[in-house]
Amino acid sequence: MVAAREMKLTKPVAWDPSLAQALDIAGVKLEGRCFGAAPAVADTIVLLHEGLGCVELWRDFPQRLAQETGYGVFAYNRQGYGDSTPARLPRPLDYMTREAVDVLPLVLDQIGFKRGILLGHSDGASIAALHAGKIRDPRVYGLILMAPHFFTEPEGLASISAARTAYDSGDLRPRLAKYHANVDNTFRGWNDAWLDPGFVKWNIEDAIASINVPVLAIQGHNDQYGSIAQIDALKHGLQTSFQPVMIDDCGHSPFAEKPRETVSAISEFVAALPNTRQAPAGGDYLD
C-alpha cells in the first residue's frame, strides 16, 4: 500500500460508464468503473468491496443502485484486487485503517467526488466507517455498511480459516482466479492478515463514536463472518441517526443473496437524506 505522502494524483478521471477507468496514484494502478450520472450531474455512491471482492463481483448491483436511486455509482478495485497493482505482502494488520485514511481520500479526489455516500461491504464497510470516523470528509453525508466488522469474533475467524482450506485444497482458488489477475496476492493479502495471531486483538470500535453522518447497516441473519454483535456496536456507539436492517435467510452478501430487499432498503435510506442530488430522468449523465 502506498502512503498518502507518496501519492501524486493525475487529473480526475473522465466519467464514462462505457469505459473501464484507471486511477494512477504514484504508479499504483487502481481499476474502476462508473455507472449512471457523473458527479457534476448528481451525487455519488462509492462502493468499497469485501476482502475477496472486486468490481466484477458486485455483478449488476451498481447498475441497479444507479437506476433505483438516481445517484452516480463508482466501484473500484483496491490495490491487490482484480487488475489493480498487486499489494505489498504481508499486509500490515492495520491495513483497513491505512486504506481509509491514506488512500480513499485520494481516490475520492481523483474521481471528482463532490458529495455523496460511502457504501462498503465487509472489509469495505470497515474502511467506510473508519474513513467517516477519522477523516470526517464534509463531502460524505451518509454511510451504508453491509456486513461490517469492528472487532474479531471466534466464529468469523473460524470461517476465514475454512476459506484457507478451501483455497489450498478446494475449488476456491480457481473460482477467484476468474476475477483477480494475481489471485495468490489477493487471497494471501486478506487471509494471512486476518489469521495472523496478532489480529485477534484488532478492534476499530473507537471510530464509531466519531461518525457524524446517518448510517444504514445491513446484515444477513445467517452471516458466517460476523454476528449481530457487530450491528450492536454501531447501535451503542453511534451518536447520530442509525437504521439497522437484518435480512432473513441471508448470509454474508445481502446485495447478491437478497438484492431486492437490499436495494429497497438503500433506496429508502437515500430518499430520506436531506439535500441530495439525483439525476434527472433522461438527462445527460456525462461530464
Secondary structure, 3 states (H helix, E strand, C coil): CCCHHHCCECCCCCCCCCCEEEEEECCEEEEEEEECCCCCCCCEEEEECCCCCCCHHHCCHHHHHHHHHCCEEEEECCCCCCCCCCCCCCCCCCHHHHHHHHHHHHHHHHCCCCCEEEEEECHHHHHHHHHHHHCCCCCEEEEEEECCCCECCHHHHHHHHHHHHHHHHCCHHHHHHCCCCCHHHHHHHHHHHHCCHHHHHCECHHHHHHCCCCEEEEEECCCCCCCHHHHHHHHHHCCCCEEEEEECCCCCCHHHHCHHHHHHHHHHHHHHCCCCCCCCCCCCCCC
